[in-house]
Amino acid sequence: MITVDMFPGRTKEQKRALVREMTDALVRTCDVKPEGVWVVIREVEAGNWAIGGQLVSDR
């Protein structure tokens, strides 16, 4: 399973491309079948994400 945490705002096509590329990379490097790769995209609002002790929404 691959979990991706990112800010909202990507299009469905961008997410499709990301999932495809991540799946292909895992298949190539770890010798697994594509159907064995699960990808979860979690969109996290900037108010729920912090970097260096500061909310991203406050930067």
N, C-alpha and C positions, 0 to 999 in steps of 0.2 A: 504494500500500500504506500502510495505517495500522497502526502498531504501538503497542499500549497495554501499558505495564508497570504492574502494580498488585499490591498485597498480595492473597493468597488470601482467600477467604471470601465472595465474591459468589455468589449463586445462579445457576443456569443461565438462569432467566428474566431476571435483571438483566443478564447477559451478552448475551442475545438483544436486550434493549432497547437496550443500549449500542451493539451492532453495527448495529442498525437506524438509530438516531439518527445515528451517525457516517457511515454510508453515505448517508443522506438529506442530511446537511449537505454532503458532498463533491459529491454529484450536483447540489445546488442552486447551490453556489458555484463549482464548477469545470467545470460543463457536461459531466459524464461520465455514462456509462451505469452503472446499478447493478452489472451483471455485470462491470464493469471495476474495481470497488472490492474490494480484499482487505483484511481486517482480521485482525490477529494479536493475540491476548491472551496476554501472558506473565505468569504469576503468580510473583512473586519473594518468597521468604521474608524476614521482617524481619531475619534474621541475614545476609542477602546484600545489604542496602540501607543506605546511610549518608546522613545529612543533616548538614551542618556538621561533618564530621570524626568523627561518632559513629554507630555502628551503631544503627539504629532499635530493634533488640531490646534495646539497653542503655539506652534512654531511659526 
